[in-house]
Structures are given as structure tokens and as C-alpha cells.
Amino acid sequence: MKKSLLIILCLLGSFTQAQAEVPTIRTNQITIARDSYGVPHIFAPTDPEVAYGLAWAHAEDDFKTIQTLILTGKGKLSTYLGKKGAPVDFVFGLLNTREVVDQQIKAMDPAFLQLVLGYLQGLTAYAKAHPSEVLNKHVFPIALEDYIATTMFSVAIFCGVDKTLPKILDGSIPHLKGFTGEGSNAFAIKSNKSASGETMLVINAHQPIEGATAFYEAHVQSEEGWNILGGLFPGGPLIFHGVTPNLAWAHTVNFQDKIDVYQLETDKDHPGQYKVDGEWLNLEKRKVKLNIKGIPFSVGKMAYKSIYGPTVKTPKGAYFSIRLPSLMDAGALQQWYAMNRSTNFAEFKAALNQNHLPMFNIMYADKSDNIFYISNGKMPYRNADPKYNWASTLPGNTRATLWQTFKPLDELPQYTNPSSGYLFNTNHSPFLATSTAENLNPAKFVKYDGYETYHNNRSQRAKDLIDGLDKITWEDLKRIKFDRQLPAKILYPYGWDASAIFSLDATKYPALATIINGLNQWNHVTNIESVGALYYNIAYYHASKIRSNGSKDPLTEAEAVQLCQYVHDFLLKHYGRLDVTLGEYQRLKRGNGDWPQAGMPDVLAAVMTEPFGETKRKMISGDAYIGFVKFPKDGGLPLIETVNTFGASSHPESKHFADQRELYQAQQTKRMTLDKAEVLKSAERVYHPE
């Protein structure tokens, strides 16, 4: 006990206390139980103590990545990454999320702030116990406000800042690699569609498989009623989506219009000003200091702000402002905490009504046989005047385009307990989420909110599979989720139609007959043994390089021939043959491990890759943390099966560095539980943090 009190006294000076008392942490009351796959199960009397234990366990597994997130929240990433971190530091300074946190933190739930403070104490204690693992002097101490500002920044990146700023600045600010989401699938099955009469949910994130937004699995349980298992990102003090004894939910990325861009009206006679409704206003100016590793002096870069929001100056001298709800609300983590603590559908809906979470679809199921789906977002009331094109650049010279208020939850597209018995989302339209007869009418929602209206390949394939079953078994649900086949007619919702590649006449192009016939005869299955999948995969990634004029027209016959020629030449040059399989070309890598990987973009078991040398591609994102949940009819604890891409640890020397990899590639799962006694009985290691 003396040791616990000493740690508390040492830590009291390390945090900004805001409105919450620094919680008492009794480390000898915190239990970390590692199961046979190294997944941490954290048990403690209070929520802040559980958060402390979560921080300690996650730091044991991936302290380096967590620290990069902390440095991001201080605008100090470049002190570690050098010039590569400078763009992130500038964008963080430009968005200035810390200012919003300072304004809103006094109104936040003290219990939530205590949770976060407990988490930060755990990180700091781990750093004190392992000083050689601390990246640099800028990581600690951690201010509570800086930490929450980091979470705001991360959500803003998910909302599209990383894609919008480069467009404004002609590419002068690079993509913030590792922060973006890639998709995801979610399915909810009600008892009347379930073969066993049990409610089921699939949690299936499509995320980077390593780095800042790779899911980490954990189970947290306090004596105050917090008990949930699921996935979180590095630096997260709670579960982002997962399962409790009573309910479960999954997130998928949605693509509503979450960000607006305004061009300001300026002229040479009014330097440093912009015109709004006939009045010249002063641009707020602030110099963002960049402390770049390897440069002995700080570098200053000017950031601006208008009434619309953060503002940047292009190389040509024009000024553009960005406005997005995620930069106006610091409460996303607080809402996730309320979702974590919910015990029934009413409490879960009350958590959602906080309306702090600016994006993410939510798919829900519970033990009371409720299923629910909402295309969630913090959506503003925008001016309905048709002269304003909300999907394009807006005039930044009138307050008519300056929205201030947000829609309540009940104005968003959502479904509760459809008679069809199922709901699903694969980042496709919220108006195509269940049976045709029960789908929402898009005409009843505001068009300029930007809701998706299309099927993608995953949603079409899932719909085909679901509609082919009168009732869905547990094994059916797994088969659907793990499916690696594109639909009979491949869809192109994200770009131009490339179906011409499947309609070429091999007799017309005899030199390319092998490639053309291989594509025409391909069954659209993306297994590692498939040659046709390999042809399409190479063509898929090369297609964007053959059309530089930005045309949205369908692929022409000449362009389809050009792609087939590229596939042909690439294979002969690098492999010396044309019968190469997908698994030879597409790989899963971790450390020294190198394995053939099935899948492709926009199949249900999605795989996104990047070049690996000149001859191969390696998986970087796609099918990641996967969970299957079934609520038994007797009301007992849910049946839970999960798998992650690699393992619990980021350390190559750990046996848990890639011990789930074999399960993942075989599309198999491991059984998990929320039962403390069962966890402790079978745990591989049980210990207390320091």
C-alpha cells in the first residue's frame, strides 16, 4: 500500500486536474490477467483503476505507438519523427483542438475525467518504471487537456481533414498516414431471422493492421459496473466498439458530408482581411512552432482562422477555411464512455443523444432481442438555398453559409427492429440496410447532407448471401463475414466503371489471350490459388495510372487493352510466366514473417495493399479486428468469438507478436469471455501493475 501511495504522490504534479480530482489508484487492487493469446483482462474496484491497468498493459505491448499519439497532442511529433512529423504538427496546430478542450472541459462529466486521469497515471507510472522506453523528453508530463485534444484531432482526421487540406494546398501538406479508417462491415441479426432464435452481431473493422489506428483487443471490468471486451486504438482509455454482458455494438465508417470548405474574399487593398456581408474582417493569425528533430531551432509556419474555421493560404495567395463539427465538440470520448457503461437499449440511446460523436455508423444488438442501426453523425443545419453547393467550395463572404446548429439524433437515418430481422452496413447507403420493403426513403432526408445512396461490392454480395437464407445460423454468419468473392456484376461506386476489362475479345488480341481469358473465366473469388484474381488485382491498382485527365467516363476498350498489356508485361518481366497466383503476389508481413494473403479491396474479407519491392504487394489495411457475438435465450453471458490480424504485442520477441495470424488467415476465431472467474482460472499470467 505504501508503494501505491508513493506512486500517487509522484504523479500528482504530472497532470492538469481540470474539474476532476486526481483519482486514488491502488495498484495492488488492479489485476491484469493475460489469456493464452496475451489479451489483457483488467479487473479493479473502480473505473479509473481499471483505466490505469489498461494503460499499463497496453504500454507493455505497444508503448512506442501510444507515445507518438501523446506527442501529436502536444504538437511535438516532429521532435521524434523529424521532418516526417512536421506536417502532422502543423495540421494539429492549425486545427487548434486544445482551444476547444479548454473551453469545454469544465462542463465534462467528472467521472469521465477521472477515468482519463487514471489512464494517464498508468502511462506515466509505466514510463517511470521503464525510462529507457520513453521516446524523448517531450512525451511527459501529459496534461489532461492535451490528451483530449489529441482524440479530437484523431476524429477530425477520420472526418476527412487529411484529404481536404492537400486538395486546398495543391499537395503541399502530405497525407497523414496511419490516422485514417478504411471501411468496415457490421451485421445485426434478430431472433426471427436467427436459426437458433438468438440475437447476433458481427463487429468487423477494416483498419490499418499496424500503427496508430490498428485495433488492440482488451477486456475491462470494474466493481462499479463497467464490463466490456472489444477493440480500442493505441492511447484509448476505453473500448471503442465491443460487447458487454447485455449489449454489443460495432462501428463502420460513413461518408456523410462532414466538412465544408469556404473560399474567402480578399484583395490587395485589405491585407490580412477578408470580406463578409460587405464588412472587412481581420484574419486571426497564429504562428505554429515546429520543433523538428535534427534542426537546432524552431520553425514557424503561419496558421489563420476566420469566422468559418481554420484557414490556410495556398501557394497562389488564396485563402480557404474549413468548417467541421468534429472541431467544435471535445466530447467524443465522453460519449464512448457512456456507451461503454450502458446496460440496456434505453441507456445506449441516451448515450447517443449526447451527440458528441461526429461520425461512424453504429450497429447494435442486445440480449433483449433489439437490433438497431444509425448512420450517426453530428450533422449541421445547412442553408437550403439551391445556389449553395454544399458538395463543393462555398462562398466565404456571407454568413448565409455559416451554419451554427446541429440536428438531433432522431433526424438521422436509423432502423430499430425491422421485421426482416436483419440490418447490415459495409460503408454503403443507409437507405439499403435491410429488406427492400423496409429500407428508408432517401427522399425524406436532406440531399446535401451527403448520405451514400449506392451499393458497394461488399454490400451487394452480403445482400445476395443474406437473401438466400430463410434463417441465419452462427456458421452462416461467419461464412458471410469471411466471404472473399466479389458479386457476379462487379460494382464501381468509388470511381469510373472498369467493366470493359471483362468484355474484351481474346481473338481480337491474341497476344493477350491468356490474360483476357483468365479475367473472363474468373469466378470472382479472391483466394490465394486464383490466377484470375491476381490479374484483376494488378489491373485494379494500375488502373488509376492510365487515366491522368480526371475523366469519370467508363473505361474504354483501348484502356482495358492497355491494362491487360500491363498485367501481361509485368508478369513476364518479374515472374517469367503468366500462371502466377494471387498468393505469390499479395503478402501478409509482420517482422520476418511473410505469408500469402487472400482477399482484395471491397470483398467482405477486404485487403488493401501497397507495393512491396518491385514484384509484390503487402497488406497494410482491411479485415482487422473481428468479433462475433451471440446472446443466449436464457439471458446468460454472450458467446463471444474474436480474432485480430496479428497478436496482442508489437514486440517481435514476444510469442504474442503474431500468434493470432494463423487463425486470422484461416478465417478462424478464438473464444473469449466476460466472466472474471473463467478468465482468472485459465489465465496464462496474472499480476499487478507497479
Secondary structure, DSSP 8 states (H G I E B T S, - for coil): -HHHHHHHHHHGGGS--TTS------GGG-EEEE-TT--EEEEESSHHHHHHHHHHHHHHHHHHHHHHHHHHTTT-THHHHGGGGHHHHHHHHHHTHHHHHHHHGGGS-HHHHHHHHHHHHHHHHHHHH-GGG---TTS-S--HHHHHHHHHHHHHHHTTHHHHHHHHTTTSS---TTS-----EEEEE-GGGBTTS-EEEEEEEEEESSSTT--EEEEEEETTS-EEEEEE-TT-SS-SEEE-SSEEEEEE---S---EEEEE---TTSTTEEEETTEEEE-EEEEEEE--TT-SS-EEEEEEE-SSSEEEE-TTS-EEEEE-GGGS---HHHHHHHHHH--SHHHHHHHHTT----S-EEEEEETTS-EEEE-----B-----TTS-TTS-EEET-GGG----B--GGGS-EEES-TT-EEEESSS-GGGSS-GGG---GGGS-GGG-------HHHHHHHHHHHT-SSB-HHHHHHHHT--B--SS---TTS---GGGGS--TTTSGGGHHHHHHHHH--SB--TT-HHHHHHHHHHHHGGGS--S---S---HHHHHHHHHHHHHHHHHHTSSS---HHHHEEEEETTEEEE----TTSSS-EEEEEETTTEEEEEEEEEEEEEEEE-TT----EEEEE-SS-S---TTSTTSSTTHHHHHTT--EEE---HHHHHHH-SEEE---
